Amino acid sequence: MQTVRIYPYGVARNRLAQAARRLGVPAVIVNEPGEAQVLVTLRAYYRKRQQTIVEAENRNVPIYVLR
């Protein structure tokens, strides 16, 4: 599998990294949204349509919304 660069928006970085390790997914948590291949956020942040999310959509970055 190829390594996935993830930008967590409103999600705890340590919990996301722990979940990736448990699932055996090669993932790297990045600090800048521009470096990410995927954005992971919570439903509350997604609904507010904050600038980071809108920019990710404009760049066609997949956004995964957690409950």
N, C-alpha and C positions, 0 to 999 in steps of 0.2 A: 504494500500500500504506500501511497505517496503522503508525505507530511502535509497537514492542513494548517494554515495560519489563521487563528481565530482571534477576533476582537470581542471581548465580553463587555457589553454595555449594560450596566446595572446588575450584573451577575458576579458573584464572588469568584475571583480568579482561582483561588486555591481549590474551591469545590469543583470548578470546571476542569482544572488540571487533574484532580483526583478521579473524576468520572472518566476522563479520557484514558488515564492509566489503567483503571479497572476494566474498561472495555477493550483495551489493547489497541486503541486508535493512536497513530502517530500524529500528535498535535502539538503546536507551538502557540503559546498565548502571546500575542503581540501588544505593544503599548500604544501604537498609532493606528487609527482606523484605515489610513491609506495603505498600510502594509498588509491588511487582512484579505484573505480569500473568502471568509465567512464572518458574519456578524451574528452574535447570539445575544438576545435581550429578553426582558420580561414583558408580559402583556401590557402592564401599566405604562412602561416607557414607550412601547410601540404605539399605543393609542394616542399618546400625547404628541406624536409626530415631531419629536425634537430634531434639531438640525443634524446631528450625527447620523440619525436613521435616514433622513431625507437624502443626505449626501451619499450614503451607501446605496440607496435605491437608484440614485442618478448614475452611479458608477456600475450598476447592475451586479452588485455584490449580493449573494444570497443571504437572506435574513431568516434566522430561526428564532421563533418566539416560544419561550417557555411559559408554562402555566404557573 
